[in-house]
Amino acid sequence: MSAIVILFVLSIVFYLMYLRYFPIKGVPCIDLGKTELLQPHVKVDIRDYNVSAKQKVNGSIEMPIAYIKRYHHEIPSKEIHLIAADKMEKNLGIRYLQNKGYRVVGYSLTNCKCKG
């Protein structure tokens, strides 16, 4: 009986680590300064209000990750570009929005630069 409980707990821990830390394939990183962001995709900023207020991104919808479950239906387009503070926030946001039917065409991280 205890082996089943241990296996169950380990599977929950692995699932939570997968959601937060495993990268998402097929969604490119695009620097905020590049002209590729000028495409007609909706920019959604999922950083906390404290962070996004200091580094505004023009033309973006500010919707912190904590509020995305309640207000994702207010995003006007199904194709979005995600702006996040770090990789964990990006992973959680992309996975949630993809599960809700959105197509994330790219993302930008404000705390680090994209490689390549």
PAMIMI-79003 format. One record per atom (N, C-alpha, C, O): residue in one letter; atom name; x, y, z. Coordinates in Angstrom, 1 decimal, decimal comma, padded with zeros to 4 digits, m for minus. Each point is the difference from the previous one (the first is absolute). Layout:
BEGIN
> A/CA/X/Y/Z
...
This chain:
BEGIN
> M/N/000,8/m001,2/000,0
> M/CA/m000,8/001,2/000,0
> M/C/000,9/001,3/000,0
> M/O/m000,4/000,9/m000,7
> S/N/001,4/m000,9/001,5
> S/CA/000,9/001,1/000,1
> S/C/000,7/000,3/m001,4
> S/O/000,3/001,1/m000,3
> A/N/000,0/m002,2/m000,4
> A/CA/000,7/000,2/m001,3
> A/C/m000,9/000,7/m001,0
> A/O/000,4/000,8/m000,8
> I/N/m001,7/m001,0/000,9
> I/CA/m001,0/000,7/m000,9
> I/C/m000,1/001,5/000,4
> I/O/000,0/000,8/m000,9
> V/N/000,0/m000,5/002,1
> V/CA/000,0/001,4/000,5
> V/C/001,2/000,7/m000,4
> V/O/000,0/001,1/m000,5
> I/N/001,2/m001,8/000,6
> I/CA/001,3/000,7/m000,4
> I/C/000,0/000,2/m001,5
> I/O/000,4/001,1/m000,4
> L/N/m000,9/m002,1/m000,3
> L/CA/000,0/000,2/m001,5
> L/C/m001,0/001,1/m000,4
> L/O/000,3/000,8/m000,9
> F/N/m001,4/m000,7/001,6
> F/CA/m001,0/001,1/m000,3
> F/C/000,6/001,4/000,3
> F/O/m000,1/000,9/m000,8
> V/N/000,8/m000,8/001,9
> V/CA/000,6/001,3/000,4
> V/C/001,1/000,3/m001,0
> V/O/000,1/001,2/m000,4
> L/N/000,7/m002,1/000,0
> L/CA/001,1/000,2/m000,9
> L/C/m000,6/000,4/m001,4
> L/O/000,6/000,9/m000,7
> S/N/m001,7/m001,5/000,3
> S/CA/m000,6/000,4/m001,3
> S/C/m000,5/001,5/000,1
> S/O/000,1/000,7/m001,0
> I/N/m000,7/m000,3/002,1
> I/CA/m000,5/001,4/000,2
> I/C/001,2/000,9/m000,1
> I/O/m000,1/001,1/m000,6
> V/N/001,2/m001,4/001,3
> V/CA/001,2/000,9/000,0
> V/C/000,6/000,1/m001,4
> V/O/000,3/001,1/m000,4
> F/N/m000,3/m002,2/m000,3
> F/CA/000,6/000,0/m001,4
> F/C/m000,9/000,8/m000,9
> F/O/000,5/000,8/m000,8
> Y/N/m001,8/m000,9/001,0
> Y/CA/m001,0/000,8/m000,9
> Y/C/000,2/001,5/000,3
> Y/O/000,0/000,8/m000,9
> L/N/000,1/m000,4/002,2
> L/CA/000,2/001,4/000,3
> L/C/001,3/000,5/m000,5
> L/O/000,1/001,2/m000,4
> M/N/001,0/m002,0/000,5
> M/CA/001,3/000,4/m000,6
> M/C/m000,1/000,2/m001,5
> M/O/000,6/000,9/m000,6
> Y/N/m001,3/m001,8/000,0
> Y/CA/m000,2/000,0/m001,5
> Y/C/m000,7/001,3/m000,4
> Y/O/000,4/000,7/m000,9
> L/N/m001,5/m000,3/001,6
> L/CA/m000,7/001,2/m000,3
> L/C/000,8/001,3/000,1
> L/O/m000,1/000,9/m000,8
> R/N/001,0/m000,9/001,8
> R/CA/000,8/001,2/000,3
> R/C/001,3/000,1/m000,8
> R/O/000,4/001,1/m000,4
> Y/N/000,3/m002,2/000,3
> Y/CA/001,4/000,1/m000,4
> Y/C/000,3/m000,6/m001,4
> Y/O/001,1/000,3/m000,5
> F/N/m001,9/m001,2/000,0
> F/CA/000,3/m000,6/m001,3
> F/C/m000,3/001,0/m001,1
> F/O/m001,2/000,5/000,0
> P/N/002,1/m000,2/m001,0
> P/CA/m000,3/001,0/m001,0
> P/C/m001,1/m000,5/m001,0
> P/O/m000,2/m001,2/m000,2
> I/N/m000,4/002,1/m000,4
> I/CA/m001,1/m000,2/m001,0
> I/C/000,7/000,0/m001,4
> I/O/000,6/001,0/m000,3
> K/N/m000,9/m002,0/m000,5
> K/CA/000,6/m000,1/m001,3
> K/C/m000,9/000,8/m001,0
> K/O/m001,2/000,0/000,1
> G/N/001,8/000,6/m001,1
> G/CA/m000,7/000,6/m001,1
> G/C/m000,4/001,4/000,2
> G/O/m000,7/000,6/m000,9
> V/N/001,0/000,0/002,0
> V/CA/m000,3/001,4/000,3
> V/C/001,3/000,8/000,1
> V/O/000,7/m000,2/000,9
> P/N/m000,4/001,1/m001,9
> P/CA/001,3/000,6/m000,1
> P/C/000,1/001,2/001,0
> P/O/m001,0/000,7/000,3
> C/N/002,2/m000,5/000,2
> C/CA/000,3/001,2/000,8
> C/C/000,3/001,2/m000,9
> C/O/000,9/m000,2/m000,9
> I/N/m001,5/001,3/001,1
> I/CA/000,3/001,2/m000,9
> I/C/000,3/001,1/001,0
> I/O/m000,8/000,3/000,9
> D/N/001,9/000,4/m001,2
> D/CA/000,4/001,2/000,8
> D/C/m001,1/001,1/m000,1
> D/O/m000,5/000,2/m001,1
> L/N/000,3/000,5/002,2
> L/CA/m001,0/001,0/000,0
> L/C/000,3/001,2/m001,0
> L/O/m000,9/000,6/m000,5
> G/N/002,2/m000,4/000,2
> G/CA/000,4/001,1/m000,9
> G/C/m000,1/m000,3/m001,5
> G/O/000,1/000,9/m000,8
> K/N/m000,3/m002,2/000,5
> K/CA/000,0/m000,4/m001,4
> K/C/m001,3/000,5/m000,7
> K/O/m001,0/000,1/000,6
> T/N/001,1/000,0/m001,9
> T/CA/m001,2/000,5/m000,8
> T/C/m001,0/m001,1/m000,2
> T/O/m001,1/000,2/m000,5
> E/N/001,5/m001,5/000,8
> E/CA/m001,0/m001,1/m000,1
> E/C/m001,2/000,2/000,9
> E/O/m001,1/m000,6/m000,3
> L/N/001,3/001,4/001,3
> L/CA/m001,2/000,2/000,9
> L/C/m001,0/001,0/m000,6
> L/O/m001,1/000,1/000,6
> L/N/001,4/000,5/m001,7
> L/CA/m000,9/000,9/m000,6
> L/C/m001,1/m000,7/m000,8
> L/O/m000,9/000,7/m000,5
> Q/N/001,0/m002,0/000,4
> Q/CA/m001,1/m000,7/m000,6
> Q/C/m001,3/000,1/000,7
> Q/O/000,0/000,4/001,2
> P/N/m001,1/m000,6/m001,8
> P/CA/m001,3/000,3/000,6
> P/C/m000,4/m001,0/001,1
> P/O/m001,2/m000,3/000,1
> H/N/002,1/m000,3/000,7
> H/CA/m000,4/m000,9/001,1
> H/C/m000,2/000,9/001,2
> H/O/000,6/001,0/000,2
> V/N/m001,5/m001,5/000,7
> V/CA/m000,2/000,6/001,2
> V/C/001,1/m000,3/001,0
> V/O/000,4/m001,1/000,1
> K/N/000,1/002,1/000,5
> K/CA/001,1/m000,2/001,0
> K/C/m000,7/000,0/001,4
> K/O/m000,7/000,9/000,4
> V/N/001,0/m002,0/000,3
> V/CA/m000,6/m000,2/001,4
> V/C/001,2/m000,1/001,0
> V/O/000,8/m000,8/m000,1
> D/N/m000,8/001,8/001,0
> D/CA/001,0/000,1/001,0
> D/C/m000,5/m000,7/001,3
> D/O/m000,9/000,5/000,6
> I/N/001,6/m001,6/m000,3
> I/CA/m000,5/m000,8/001,2
> I/C/000,9/000,2/001,2
> I/O/m000,1/m000,8/001,0
> R/N/000,9/001,8/m001,0
> R/CA/000,8/000,3/001,1
> R/C/m000,9/000,7/001,1
> R/O/m001,0/000,5/m000,3
> D/N/001,5/m000,6/001,6
> D/CA/m000,7/000,7/001,1
> D/C/m000,1/001,5/m000,3
> D/O/000,8/000,6/m000,7
> Y/N/m001,8/000,0/001,3
> Y/CA/m000,2/001,4/m000,2
> Y/C/001,2/000,9/000,4
> Y/O/000,3/001,0/m000,6
> N/N/000,3/m001,5/001,7
> N/CA/001,2/000,8/000,6
> N/C/001,1/000,0/m001,0
> N/O/000,7/001,0/m000,1
> V/N/m000,5/m002,1/m000,7
> V/CA/001,1/m000,1/m000,9
> V/C/m000,4/000,7/m001,3
> V/O/000,8/000,8/m000,6
> S/N/m002,0/m001,0/000,1
> S/CA/m000,4/000,5/m001,3
> S/C/m000,2/001,5/000,1
> S/O/000,1/000,7/m001,0
> A/N/m000,4/m000,1/002,2
> A/CA/m000,1/001,5/000,1
> A/C/001,3/000,7/m000,2
> A/O/000,1/001,1/m000,5
> K/N/001,0/m001,8/000,9
> K/CA/001,4/000,6/m000,2
> K/C/000,5/m000,1/m001,4
> K/O/000,8/000,8/m000,4
> Q/N/m001,2/m001,9/m000,3
> Q/CA/000,5/m000,2/m001,4
> Q/C/m001,3/m000,2/m000,9
> Q/O/m000,3/m001,1/m000,3
> K/N/m000,3/002,2/m000,1
> K/CA/m001,2/m000,1/m000,8
> K/C/000,4/m000,5/m001,4
> K/O/001,0/000,3/m000,6
> V/N/m001,9/m001,1/000,0
> V/CA/000,1/m000,4/m001,4
> V/C/m001,2/000,6/m000,7
> V/O/m001,2/m000,4/000,3
> N/N/001,5/001,3/m001,2
> N/CA/m001,1/000,7/m000,7
> N/C/m000,9/m001,0/m000,8
> N/O/000,5/m000,9/m000,7
> G/N/m001,8/001,2/000,8
> G/CA/m000,9/m000,8/m000,8
> G/C/m000,3/m001,4/000,6
> G/O/m000,7/m000,8/m000,7
> S/N/001,1/000,5/001,9
> S/CA/m000,3/m001,3/000,6
> S/C/m001,1/000,0/000,9
> S/O/m000,4/001,0/000,6
> I/N/m000,3/m002,1/m000,4
> I/CA/m001,0/m000,2/001,0
> I/C/000,7/m000,5/001,2
> I/O/000,6/m001,1/000,0
> E/N/m000,8/001,8/001,1
> E/CA/000,6/m000,4/001,3
> E/C/m000,9/m001,0/000,7
> E/O/m001,1/000,5/000,5
> M/N/001,5/m001,7/m000,3
> M/CA/m000,9/m001,0/000,6
> M/C/001,0/m001,0/000,8
> M/O/000,4/m001,0/m000,6
> P/N/m000,1/001,3/001,8
> P/CA/000,9/m000,8/000,8
> P/C/m000,4/m001,5/000,0
> P/O/m001,2/m000,3/m000,1
> I/N/002,1/m000,5/000,2
> I/CA/m000,2/m001,5/000,0
> I/C/m001,0/m000,4/001,1
> I/O/m000,8/m001,0/m000,2
> A/N/000,7/001,7/001,3
> A/CA/m001,0/m000,3/001,0
> A/C/m001,4/000,3/m000,4
> A/O/m000,9/m000,6/000,5
> Y/N/000,7/001,5/m001,5
> Y/CA/m001,3/000,3/m000,4
> Y/C/m000,4/m000,6/m001,3
> Y/O/m001,2/000,1/m000,5
> I/N/002,0/m000,9/m000,1
> I/CA/m000,2/m000,5/m001,4
> I/C/m001,2/m001,0/000,0
> I/O/m000,7/m000,1/m001,0
> K/N/000,5/m000,6/002,0
> K/CA/m001,1/m001,0/000,1
> K/C/m001,3/000,7/000,0
> K/O/m001,0/m000,5/m000,6
> R/N/000,9/001,7/001,2
> R/CA/m001,3/000,7/000,1
> R/C/m000,2/000,8/m001,3
> R/O/m001,2/000,2/m000,3
> Y/N/002,2/000,4/m000,3
> Y/CA/m000,2/001,0/m001,0
> Y/C/000,5/m000,4/m001,4
> Y/O/000,1/000,9/m000,8
> H/N/000,3/m002,1/000,6
> H/CA/000,6/m000,4/m001,3
> H/C/m001,0/000,2/m001,1
> H/O/000,4/000,3/m001,2
> H/N/m001,7/m000,3/001,5
> H/CA/m001,1/000,2/m001,1
> H/C/000,0/001,4/m000,5
> H/O/m000,6/000,3/m001,0
> E/N/001,3/000,6/001,7
> E/CA/000,0/001,4/m000,5
> E/C/001,1/000,3/m001,0
> E/O/000,2/001,1/m000,5
> I/N/000,6/m002,1/000,2
> I/CA/001,1/000,2/m001,0
> I/C/m000,7/000,0/m001,4
> I/O/m000,7/m001,0/m000,3
> P/N/000,9/002,0/m000,5
> P/CA/m000,9/000,2/m001,2
> P/C/000,4/m000,9/m001,1
> P/O/m000,8/m000,1/m001,0
> S/N/001,9/m000,6/001,0
> S/CA/000,5/m000,8/m001,2
> S/C/000,4/m001,3/000,5
> S/O/000,4/m000,2/001,2
> K/N/m000,5/m000,8/m002,0
> K/CA/000,5/m001,4/000,3
> K/C/001,5/m000,1/m000,2
> K/O/000,6/m001,0/000,4
> E/N/000,0/001,9/m001,2
> E/CA/001,5/000,0/m000,2
> E/C/000,6/001,0/000,9
> E/O/m000,2/001,2/m000,2
> I/N/001,1/m001,6/001,1
> I/CA/000,6/001,0/000,9
> I/C/001,5/m000,2/000,1
> I/O/000,6/m001,0/m000,3
> H/N/000,0/002,1/000,7
> H/CA/001,5/000,0/000,4
> H/C/000,0/000,2/001,5
> H/O/m000,5/001,0/000,5
> L/N/001,2/m001,8/000,2
> L/CA/000,0/000,0/001,4
> L/C/001,3/000,7/000,5
> L/O/001,1/m000,2/m000,5
> I/N/m001,3/001,1/001,5
> I/CA/001,1/000,7/000,7
> I/C/000,1/m000,5/001,4
> I/O/m001,0/000,2/000,7
> A/N/002,1/m000,8/m000,3
> A/CA/000,1/m000,5/001,4
> A/C/001,3/000,5/000,6
> A/O/000,9/000,5/m000,7
> A/N/m000,8/m000,6/002,0
> A/CA/001,2/000,4/000,7
> A/C/001,1/m001,1/000,0
> A/O/001,2/000,3/m000,1
> D/N/m001,6/m001,6/000,2
> D/CA/000,9/m001,1/000,1
> D/C/m000,5/m001,2/m000,7
> D/O/m001,2/000,0/m000,4
> K/N/002,0/m001,0/000,3
> K/CA/m000,4/m001,2/m000,7
> K/C/m001,1/m000,8/000,7
> K/O/m000,9/m000,6/m000,7
> M/N/000,8/000,6/002,0
> M/CA/m001,0/m000,7/000,7
> M/C/m001,4/000,6/m000,3
> M/O/m001,0/m000,6/m000,3
> E/N/001,0/001,9/000,3
> E/CA/m001,3/000,8/m000,3
> E/C/m000,4/m000,2/m001,4
> E/O/m001,2/m000,2/m000,3
> K/N/002,2/000,2/m000,6
> K/CA/m000,3/m000,3/m001,4
> K/C/m000,6/m001,4/m000,2
> K/O/m001,0/m000,1/m000,8
> N/N/001,6/m000,9/001,4
> N/CA/m000,5/m001,4/m000,2
> N/C/m001,4/m000,1/000,5
> N/O/m000,8/m000,6/m000,7
> L/N/000,5/001,1/001,9
> L/CA/m001,3/m000,1/000,5
> L/C/m001,0/000,8/m000,9
> L/O/m001,1/m000,5/m000,2
> G/N/001,4/001,7/m000,2
> G/CA/m000,9/000,8/m000,8
> G/C/m000,3/m000,7/m001,4
> G/O/m001,1/000,0/m000,4
> I/N/002,2/m000,5/m000,3
> I/CA/m000,2/m000,6/m001,3
> I/C/m000,9/m001,2/000,2
> I/O/m000,9/m000,2/m000,8
> R/N/001,2/m000,7/001,7
> R/CA/m000,7/m001,2/000,2
> R/C/m001,5/000,3/000,3
> R/O/m000,9/m000,7/m000,6
> Y/N/000,6/001,6/001,4
> Y/CA/m001,3/000,3/000,4
> Y/C/m000,8/000,6/m001,2
> Y/O/m001,1/m000,5/m000,3
> L/N/001,7/001,4/m000,4
> L/CA/m000,7/000,7/m001,2
> L/C/m000,1/m001,0/m001,1
> L/O/m001,1/000,0/m000,7
> Q/N/002,0/m000,9/000,4
> Q/CA/m000,2/m001,0/m001,0
> Q/C/m001,1/m001,0/000,4
> Q/O/m000,7/m000,4/m000,9
> N/N/000,6/000,1/002,1
> N/CA/m001,1/m000,9/000,4
> N/C/m001,4/000,7/m000,1
> N/O/m001,0/m000,7/m000,2
> K/N/001,0/002,0/000,2
> K/CA/m001,3/000,8/m000,2
> K/C/m000,2/000,3/m001,5
> K/O/m001,0/000,7/m000,3
> G/N/001,8/m001,2/m000,6
> G/CA/m000,2/000,2/m001,4
> G/C/000,7/001,1/m000,7
> G/O/m000,2/000,3/m001,2
> Y/N/001,1/000,4/001,9
> Y/CA/000,8/001,1/m000,5
> Y/C/001,2/m000,6/m000,8
> Y/O/000,5/m001,0/000,4
> R/N/000,0/001,8/m001,4
> R/CA/001,2/m000,4/m000,7
> R/C/001,0/001,0/000,4
> R/O/000,0/001,2/m000,4
> V/N/001,0/m001,6/001,2
> V/CA/001,1/000,8/000,4
> V/C/001,1/000,0/m001,1
> V/O/000,6/m001,0/m000,2
> V/N/m000,5/002,1/m000,5
> V/CA/000,9/000,1/m001,2
> V/C/001,5/000,3/000,4
> V/O/000,9/m000,1/m000,8
> G/N/m000,7/000,6/002,0
> G/CA/001,3/000,4/000,5
> G/C/m000,1/000,5/001,4
> G/O/m001,0/000,2/000,6
> Y/N/002,2/m000,1/000,0
> Y/CA/000,1/000,6/001,4
> Y/C/001,2/000,8/000,1
> Y/O/001,0/m000,1/m000,8
> S/N/m001,0/001,0/001,8
> S/CA/001,2/000,8/000,3
> S/C/000,2/000,0/001,5
> S/O/m001,0/000,0/000,8
> L/N/002,2/m000,1/m000,3
> L/CA/000,3/000,0/001,4
> L/C/000,7/001,3/000,3
> L/O/001,0/000,4/m000,7
> T/N/m001,4/000,3/001,7
> T/CA/000,6/001,3/000,4
> T/C/001,2/m000,2/000,8
> T/O/000,8/001,0/000,1
> N/N/m000,6/m002,1/000,6
> N/CA/001,1/m000,1/000,9
> N/C/001,2/m000,7/m000,7
> N/O/001,1/000,0/000,6
> C/N/m001,2/m000,4/m001,8
> C/CA/001,1/m000,6/m000,8
> C/C/m000,2/000,2/m001,5
> C/O/m001,2/000,1/m000,4
> K/N/002,2/m000,1/m000,3
> K/CA/m000,1/000,1/m001,5
> K/C/m000,1/m001,3/m000,7
> K/O/000,4/m001,1/000,6
> C/N/m001,1/001,1/m001,7
> C/CA/m000,1/m001,2/m000,8
> C/C/001,3/m000,4/m000,6
> C/O/000,8/000,9/m000,4
> K/N/m000,5/m002,1/000,3
> K/CA/001,2/m000,5/m000,7
> K/C/m000,2/m000,1/m001,5
> K/O/m001,1/m000,4/m000,4
> G/N/002,1/000,7/m000,3
> G/CA/m000,1/m000,2/m001,5
> G/C/m000,4/001,2/m000,7
> G/O/m000,1/m000,1/m001,3
